[in-house]
Every structure is written in structure tokens, then in C-alpha cells.
């Protein structure tokens, strides 16, 4: 009798659940009931000031999307340099009906959208609504147009050699040689050149001992992010000579491999020419790397300070051959390889390695 009662109760419960679920499906079927998500902004013309990056810049608001179901709607704000949103930039997400950006955030959004700095350009903004993580029933608001004058935000990290294995010795502000950043992976750096048989580290900022990187005998980089962190052991170079030293700051690893430069010619001169350089088509000379008038490595060429302006440049070898590339700030040149674009005016360090064709242009004040 007890067993029969339990079975009957279970059947009644199942029927109630089935009925309830069927009614839920009828009452709460999601659909695009209304596609009129109205978007608005509290300002439309914005000149961004890099001296106050944390100041509020803009707040945008929008009306509810109506899907006919009592569930949270996820909103994604998209920005674009063109009205067709050919390559929309994800500018933030919210389950509310507004989002605010400070000066730094809006400047990053403008840069990510492809807006050039220092002039007013249109920035197109819209809101995408959807249900759940699978973008169910995606819908878009109207598009608003902002006029934004952004400043340049240099996105890269530059690193330098320090220690008696290199020319600078244990001096963190002594014309320290720059490592060459990989144009396709901003976390990878190389330096192919001469090293003393001694100790070596990497620093990020001239004049500061943090962040810095040392190493162990298992090819691991040991980071020291702040002055309060422990000082890592240096990388040891057993024999003086030419090496290719590579570092990956993301993987925290390094390699140090002997490099045969015996068949590499010693160049008589290296310079830069082009519309981005101070002298235009007249060559601006680089010098062989050394400190205090003594050459440490005649295959590394540099200018410690030169004003470059928006335009193009090439490296000139031995007064005649031009070497270039198609990547900004750093990369690999080839003979006749086109012109390097300079996109922002600044005081630059310029480095060139004639063993590898690598170059790096480091803005000093951005």
C-alpha cells in the first residue's frame, strides 16, 4: 500500500512538472519583441588630455532591449573608425544601461578602433544586445558619432642590457644598449653582438633597477618587478665573444647562443634618410656603439637622441644601399625593403644591427 501511494504521488508530481514546463515555454519564449535600443551620449566632441588620464571623459546610455523574457540582457559596446563597423572594437560590456569611460580608457578605445591621434576624427559607437554567452538573438542599437581628438599611447615595452658583460657595466643609465623587439611578438627581444666574459641583466627603464630580469642556469629569466622584490642572480657569460641573446618576457625564458661574425663585413657608415628625419634626403649619421669615445661593438649603430616626425625613413649603408621594412618602431630590414613609417613626433633613440638587419626606434617621452 505504501509502495502504491509513492508511485501515485510520483506520477502526479511528474504531470504537474510537465504542465508547468509547457506553460513556461508558452509564456516566456524569447524573441526580438523590439529592436529599437536607443543609444545616447552626454557629449559628442571630446579633446582628450593626456595630463589628466583619470578624468571622466564620457557616459553613454541606452534603453532596454525587449526579448519578452524575464532574464538579464548582456550589452556590448562596439566602437569603429568607419560607420560600417568593418572591424568593430569591443569597448566594454555591461548588464546595466550605461557605461562610462575616463580619458585613458577612451583614448585606448580610439586607438583600438584605428583612430589616428592629434586630430579630430569621427568615432562610431553602437550597442549590441544578446541573451546568454552564445549571443542568442543578437540585436543592435542606433549608431552615434563622436568627434574625438586622441593622444598617442605608446603600447610597447623597451628593455636594455646592464652588467659588465656589456658596455654599460653596472650602471643603469650609461647609454645602455637596447635589445631589438620582435615585430610579430612584442614580448620577445634579441641582441646579437659582442659580450665580455662576465655578468648580464636586463632592465626596463634607464635609471631604475626595477623592473629588471636576471637568470638561472636552466635558461629561466628571474623577474624583479619592484624595488621591494629580491635581486635576481645575473646571467653568466663564460667566454668573451659574439652571441645571440634572446629573451621572452612572457614565458620568462632566455637563450644565449654563440654567433659567428667572422665573415660579416665591417661597414664604413650607417645613417637614416627620409621625410621623418631631420635632414630629409640628406643622411643623418649613426655612430658605432660604445661609451666615452671607445667603440664596444662596431656592428651595433645608434643615435642616442634625434627628433623624428610623422613620415618615412630608411637606413643607408655605406652611403649608398638603402635598407627598410614595413613595420613601425621595430623590425627586420632588408636591402631595398621599402620605408619604415614613423607615426608620431618625438625624441627617439635609433638602433641598428648590421649583422642581422634589426632596428628599433624608441620614443623617449611618450
N, C-alpha and C positions, 0 to 999 in steps of 0.2 A: 504494500500500500504506500509506504514512504517512497519507494523507488518510482512508482507510477506518478505520484504527486510531483516529484522532482522533474521527471520528463515533461509533464504537462506545463510546469512553470517555465522550463527552458524554452518550449515551443512558443508560449505566449510572449516571453521576453524577445525571442527572435523575430516574431511577427511585428512587435512594436518597433524594434530597431529598424527593420526593413522599411516599414511605413514611414518612420521618421526620416530615414536617409533619403527615401524617394521624395518626400516633401521638401527636404533641404535642397535637393538638386533642382526642384522646380522653383523654389523661392530665391535661390542665390546662384543663378547661372551668370558667370562673368561675361560681359560684353562691353564694347565701346559704346556706352549709352550716350556719351557726349565727348566730342574731340576738341572742344573749344577751351583748351587750357590757356588762359590769358596771362601773359608774361609782361612785367613792367619793371623799371629801374628808377632809383631815386635821383640819378644823374646820368647824363648822356655824353658829356665831354669831359675827359679826365687827363690831366697832365701829371704824370707820376714823378714824384720827387724822391731820389734815392737817398737823400739825407734824413728822411723820416719814413723808413720802410715799414714800421709797425702802425702807422696812422691808418684809420679806416679809409677805404677808397670808394666802395660802392656796396649797396644792398639791392638784390633783385628779389622780387616776389612774384608768385603766380597763384592762380586759382586751383581748386581741387580738380583732379581728373575723376570722372564718374564711370566706374565699371559695374555698378549695380550690385556690389558685394561688400559686406562689412569687414574689409580687411585692409591692411596698410598698403599704400601705394609707394613704390620706390621711384624717386625722381633723380635723374642725372642731368646736370647742366653741361651743355656742349658749347664750345666756342670754335670759331673758324675765321680764317683770313678771307674766305670767299663765301658769298651768300648761298652757294650750292652745298656747302658743308662737305666738300670733296674729301677732306681729311679732318674730320671733327676731332677736337681735343677735349678729353674728359676733364672738366673744370671743377668737379666735385659732385657728391651725392648727398641726398637728404630724404628723410621721410616726412619732413615738415614742408611748409610752403614758402620758404625763403632761404637765402644763403647770402653771407656777407664775406667780402674779401678785403684784406688790408693792402697797402701799396705793394709790398713784396709779393704777395700772392697773385695780385692782378698782373704785375709785371711778368711773373713766371707763366701765367696763362697766356699773355700776349706773345711771349717768346715761343711757347709750346705750340701756339696756333700759327706761327710763321710771320708774325708782325715784326717789321723792321723797327729798330729803335730810333729815337731822336727826331721823329716827325710824327704828325698826327695821321693815323691810318684807321679805316673802319675795322671794327671787331664785331663779328656777328655772333649773337648768343641766342640759344633756344633751350627749352627744357623737354627732356624725353621722360615719359612716364611708362611704367610697366608693373606687372604683378609678378612677384616671386623672383628667384635668382635666374630663371630661364628666359627673362624678358618676354613673358607672356603678354599678349595684346599690347604691344608697343604702340605708343602714341606720342605726337609732338605738339608743342605749343606754337604760337606765332613766333616770328623772329624779330628781335630788337637789334638795333645798330648802335654801337658805342663808338665814339671817336676817341682813340687812346694814343697818347704820346708816351711811349715807354722808354726806359733807360736800358743800357746793355748790362746783362747779368752773365759774367764770365763763368762758364759751367765746369771748368776743368781744375784739376789739382796739379801743381807743378812740384817736382822734387829735385833735390840737389845732393851731390856727393860731399862727404866730410870725412876727415880722418887722414893720417899720414900716408895712407896708400894712394891718396890723390894730392893734387897741388895745394889745396886749401889747408891741409893739416887739420888739427883740432881747433879750427876757427869756423864758427857757423856763419860768418859774414865776411868772407875773404875771396870774393869773385868765385864762389863755389860753382863747379861745373854742373850744368843742368843735365838730367837724363832726358832721353828722347821718348816722348809718349807715342804709343801705337795709335795710328789714326783710326783703327777699327775697334780698339778696345781701350777705353780711357783708363783702365786700371793697370795696364801693362806698360813697362818702361824698360828701355835698354840704353846701355852706354858701351860702345866699342872703342877702346882706346888703351892708353898706357897706364899701368898701375905700378907703384912701388911694392916691394915685399913688406907689407905692413897691414894695418887695420883700416877698416872701412865701415861707414854707416851711411844712412840716408836721412835727410831732414826735409820737411815740407816747407818751412818758412825760414828764409835767411834771417839771422839774428836771433833765432829761437831754437831751443833744444827739444821742443815738443810741438807737434808730433815728430817722432823720429823712429827709425827702424834699425835694429841690429839683426843678428842671425846666429844660428847654431850650425853644428857640423852636419846636420841632416837636411840642409837646404831649406829650413824654415825661417821666414822672417819673423822677428820678435818685435812687436809694436810697443811704443811708449806713447800713448795718446796725449797725456798731460804731464806737467812738471811733477805732479804728485805720484806718478807711477814709477816703478823701478826702472833703473837704467839697464837696457839690454846689452848683452855682450856684442862686441863688434864682429864683423865678418873678417876672417883671416885670409890674407893672400900670401902664400908661402914663397913664391918666386916672382921677382920683378919681370914685367913683360906686357905684351898686349893680350887683352882678354875681352870677351863679350860678356858683360854683366847684365843680366835680365832680372827684373823684379815684378811680381804680380801682387799688388797691394790688396786685391780682393781675396785671392787664395792664400796670401801670406806665405809666399814661396819665392825662391830665387835660384838662379843658376849662374855659375862662373866657369866659362869655357875658354881655353887658350885660343888666340886668334892669330893667324899667320898673316902679317902685313908686309912680309919681306918683298913681295912682288908689287906692292902698291906704290905708285909714283908719289913723290913729294911735289905738291903744287906750288907754283910761284905766287898765285894770288887767288882770292875768293872775294866776291863782292855781291851787292844787290843792286838791281835797277828796276825801274817801272814807276807807274803813276803813284804808287803808295809810298815811295821812298823820297827822302829829302831832295835828291838831285835829279829825279826823273830818269831820263835815259842815260845820264852820266853816272858811272858806277860809284857807289858808296862802299868803301873797302871794309872788310872784316879783317881781324888780326888772328894770328895763330895763338892758341890758348896757352897762357902762362900767367904768372903773377910776379909783379915787381920787375918787369922787363925781361924776365927769363922765360923762354919757351919750355913748357912742360910736355906738350904733345902737339907736333906740327901737323897732325891730321884733324884736329879739332879747331874750328874757326868761330870767332864770336864778336859781337858788338855788345858791350855792356849797357848801352843806352842810345836809342835812336827813336825819333818821333816818326811813326808811320801813320798814314791817313788812309781812309777808305779808298781802295784801288787795287792794283795788282803789282806783284813783284816776281822776279826770277833771280836765281843765283847765277853769277857769271864766273866761270872757271878759267884761269889763266888769261883773262882779258878778252876771251872770245866765245867759248862754248857756254850756252845757256842751259840751265837745269831747272826744272819746275815740277809742279804737282797740281792736283785738283782738290786738295784738302786744306781747310783753314787751320791755322795755328800750328799744326804738326803733321808730319807725314814723311813720305819717301819720294825724293826727287829722281828724275831720270833725264837723260840728255834729250833736250827738245820737248820736255814733258809738259808744256803749257805754262800757265801763270798761276801763282798762288794768290788767292783772294784775301785781302785784308778788309775786314768788315767794320772795324771800329778804330777811331783815332786814339792813340795812347803812346806813352813812352815804353818802348819794348826792349827786351833782351833778344838778340838773334843768335842762334847757334846752328852750326852746320858741321856735319861729319863727312869728310871726303872719302873715308873708307867705305861707308855704307850708303851715302846719299841722303841720310836722315837729316831733318831740320826741325827746329821748334822755335816759334815766335811767342815770347812770354810777355803779356802786358803787365806793367809794373804797378799800376794804380787802380785797375778795375777791381 
